[in-house]
Amino acid sequence: MHLLKILLKTRLHQFSHGKILQLAYKLMLKAFSMQFGSQNAWKTPATLMGSTRFATFPNSNAGRNALTLYEEIMRAFQIPTKNAPAVVHDIPKPEPLPGEVRVKIAACGLNFADLLMIAGKYQEIPEAPFTLGLEAAGVVDAIGEGTDAPPLGTRVAVFNGYGGLAEYGCFPAICTVELPGSMSFTEAAAFQIAYGTGHVALDYKARLQPGETLLVLGAAGGVGLAAVEIGKHMGARVIACARGADKLAIAAKAGADHLIDASSGDILAECKALGGVDVVYDPVGGDQFRAAFRACRPDARILCIGFASGSVPRIPANHLLVKNISVIGFYWGAYPRFKPDVVTKSLETLLQWHADGHIAPHISHVLQLEQVQDALELLRARKSTGKVVVTTG
Ligand SMILES: NC(=O)c1ccc[n+]([C@@H]2O[C@H](COP(=O)([O-])OP(=O)(O)OC[C@H]3O[C@@H](n4cnc5c(N)ncnc54)[C@H](OP(=O)(O)O)[C@@H]3O)[C@@H](O)[C@H]2O)c1
């Protein structure tokens, strides 16, 4: 009777077919919950059907946008509609398309870019609804038509730019890298972007040489700390600049030879006292870029990696000319598309360095998917060092 009243009150012609289906399904669940006395209609079928849960949510990716009933669902951290806040909620478990694999995700590495995407300020933001999380690691648990590799059960890391903050994700098979048995999922989720960026930038772009002086800004952050380790392993003398004694201690542990406290020190004076710098690795921008620029020796290379300070530097071209300085823009996320060989070769080198014990991700915090907002707040408040990883287990 109650259901009949709701139906009579509802002007169905105002709704799309999808909305009507959604409404019908919600009514069905309501009836179900009234029948079985559940507090939460969404949970009732799950309790009765074991691991299978139901959802009416539209899926996140192109090609999977149909409204679906009676699908298995999973937890995902999504931006549900354009400009809406990101939330953890239930969506249908995706099925891999041709050329894709589905990964049962164990861990996802957070990045400053997640904050930028949430704020609508990142250079590449997928169309909503989409799942956040640029890089992840887990096990291949389904493969799409015509996909040969990696086979079911393979432990992989995946960089796709989004889709990692969920229990499952479907990704192009070419975005996956098979993991050595020695690397945990948590480490793997913290590896690709930080080390990939540091290695391609310092080796391929800036041609850092043994004995050169490398200045790393934001040296206790995700990409900064990895650059300290890589620079040191490449034979450079490394100056690490970070805020406060605790962060500097972590940079020293990663191999930095000299430390500058960004909150109290004078970057220009301290670098000059050390004879100036040959290569600058800059994920911060703003005032720190300006000081580093002035601390450059002739023939120096400055890698523009990011602008965590929020301030994009203006570069005086006349000073570049006079001092023979090169400023190099570098965005690792674009390389897998236009020069995949560079990235593949770099990851092979990095995995070998990891296996040989030369590099090891420093992960300051590991939190659960349901705590992802707290995990992001650690980055936003500059409380993390190295990487923050979110697990789904
Ligand atoms: N080009 C690429 O391919 C690439 C790849 C990855 C990341 N990035 C960029 O690199 C930057 C760092 O990324 P991440 O993931 O390493 O981030 P992260 O772990 O949060 O590290 C950022 C570091 O920047 C420093 N920082 C200085 N001023 C800041 C401010 N006002 N707000 C926040 N942090 C500030 C912080 O160090 P202190 O507290 O010690 O000052 C912090 O440790 C971002 O801009 C990101 O987009 C670029």
The ligand as an SDF file (V2000), in Angstrom:
LIG
                    3D

 48 52  0  0  0  0  0  0  0  0999 V2000
   56.5420   16.4940  -13.5990 N   0  0  0  0  0  0  0  0  0  0  0  0
   56.1480   15.3000  -13.2170 C   0  0  0  0  0  0  0  0  0  0  0  0
   56.1880   14.3350  -13.9920 O   0  0  0  0  0  0  0  0  0  0  0  0
   55.6620   15.1300  -11.8110 C   0  0  0  0  0  0  0  0  0  0  0  0
   55.4980   13.8540  -11.2490 C   0  0  0  0  0  0  0  0  0  0  0  0
   55.0630   13.7740   -9.9310 C   0  0  0  0  0  0  0  0  0  0  0  0
   54.7950   14.9330   -9.1870 C   0  0  0  0  0  0  0  0  0  0  0  0
   54.9440   16.1400   -9.7960 N   0  0  0  0  0  0  0  0  0  0  0  0
   54.6850   17.4080   -9.0580 C   0  0  0  0  0  0  0  0  0  0  0  0
   55.6650   17.5420   -8.0570 O   0  0  0  0  0  0  0  0  0  0  0  0
   55.1060   18.2320   -6.9460 C   0  0  0  0  0  0  0  0  0  0  0  0
   55.3000   17.3870   -5.6990 C   0  0  0  0  0  0  0  0  0  0  0  0
   54.5350   16.2080   -5.7920 O   0  0  0  0  0  0  0  0  0  0  0  0
   54.6020   15.0640   -4.6760 P   0  0  0  0  0  0  0  0  0  0  0  0
   53.6240   14.0250   -5.0670 O   0  0  0  0  0  0  0  0  0  0  0  0
   56.0000   14.6950   -4.4030 O   0  0  0  0  0  0  0  0  0  0  0  0
   54.0190   15.8740   -3.4140 O   0  0  0  0  0  0  0  0  0  0  0  0
   54.3670   15.7930   -1.8680 P   0  0  0  0  0  0  0  0  0  0  0  0
   54.7750   14.4150   -1.4990 O   0  0  0  0  0  0  0  0  0  0  0  0
   53.2240   16.4040   -1.1680 O   0  0  0  0  0  0  0  0  0  0  0  0
   55.6400   16.7340   -1.7160 O   0  0  0  0  0  0  0  0  0  0  0  0
   55.5620   18.1090   -1.9830 C   0  0  0  0  0  0  0  0  0  0  0  0
   56.6440   18.8030   -1.1880 C   0  0  0  0  0  0  0  0  0  0  0  0
   56.6420   20.1730   -1.6110 O   0  0  0  0  0  0  0  0  0  0  0  0
   56.9980   20.9900   -0.5150 C   0  0  0  0  0  0  0  0  0  0  0  0
   56.2170   22.2250   -0.5000 N   0  0  0  0  0  0  0  0  0  0  0  0
   56.7390   23.4660   -0.5140 C   0  0  0  0  0  0  0  0  0  0  0  0
   55.8030   24.3830   -0.4810 N   0  0  0  0  0  0  0  0  0  0  0  0
   54.6410   23.7350   -0.4130 C   0  0  0  0  0  0  0  0  0  0  0  0
   53.3100   24.1770   -0.3250 C   0  0  0  0  0  0  0  0  0  0  0  0
   52.9860   25.4770   -0.2740 N   0  0  0  0  0  0  0  0  0  0  0  0
   52.3530   23.2270   -0.2660 N   0  0  0  0  0  0  0  0  0  0  0  0
   52.6690   21.9420   -0.2900 C   0  0  0  0  0  0  0  0  0  0  0  0
   53.9200   21.4650   -0.3850 N   0  0  0  0  0  0  0  0  0  0  0  0
   54.9080   22.3650   -0.4350 C   0  0  0  0  0  0  0  0  0  0  0  0
   56.7470   20.1670    0.7470 C   0  0  0  0  0  0  0  0  0  0  0  0
   57.9700   20.0830    1.3970 O   0  0  0  0  0  0  0  0  0  0  0  0
   58.3000   20.9520    2.7000 P   0  0  0  0  0  0  0  0  0  0  0  0
   57.1710   20.7920    3.6520 O   0  0  0  0  0  0  0  0  0  0  0  0
   59.5880   20.3280    3.1330 O   0  0  0  0  0  0  0  0  0  0  0  0
   58.4700   22.3580    2.2070 O   0  0  0  0  0  0  0  0  0  0  0  0
   56.3470   18.7760    0.2850 C   0  0  0  0  0  0  0  0  0  0  0  0
   57.1400   17.7610    0.9130 O   0  0  0  0  0  0  0  0  0  0  0  0
   53.6580   18.5030   -7.2950 C   0  0  0  0  0  0  0  0  0  0  0  0
   53.5440   19.7930   -7.8480 O   0  0  0  0  0  0  0  0  0  0  0  0
   53.3580   17.4570   -8.3640 C   0  0  0  0  0  0  0  0  0  0  0  0
   52.3040   17.8230   -9.2080 O   0  0  0  0  0  0  0  0  0  0  0  0
   55.3670   16.2600  -11.0800 C   0  0  0  0  0  0  0  0  0  0  0  0
  1  2  1  0
  2  3  2  0
  2  4  1  0
  4  5  1  0
  4 48  2  0
  5  6  2  0
  6  7  1  0
  7  8  2  0
  8  9  1  0
  8 48  1  0
  9 10  1  0
  9 46  1  0
 10 11  1  0
 11 12  1  0
 11 44  1  0
 12 13  1  0
 13 14  1  0
 14 15  2  0
 14 16  1  0
 14 17  1  0
 17 18  1  0
 18 19  2  0
 18 20  1  0
 18 21  1  0
 21 22  1  0
 22 23  1  0
 23 24  1  0
 23 42  1  0
 24 25  1  0
 25 26  1  0
 25 36  1  0
 26 27  1  0
 26 35  1  0
 27 28  2  0
 28 29  1  0
 29 30  1  0
 29 35  2  0
 30 31  1  0
 30 32  2  0
 32 33  1  0
 33 34  2  0
 34 35  1  0
 36 37  1  0
 36 42  1  0
 37 38  1  0
 38 39  2  0
 38 40  1  0
 38 41  1  0
 42 43  1  0
 44 45  1  0
 44 46  1  0
 46 47  1  0
M  CHG  2   8   1  16  -1
M  END
$$$$
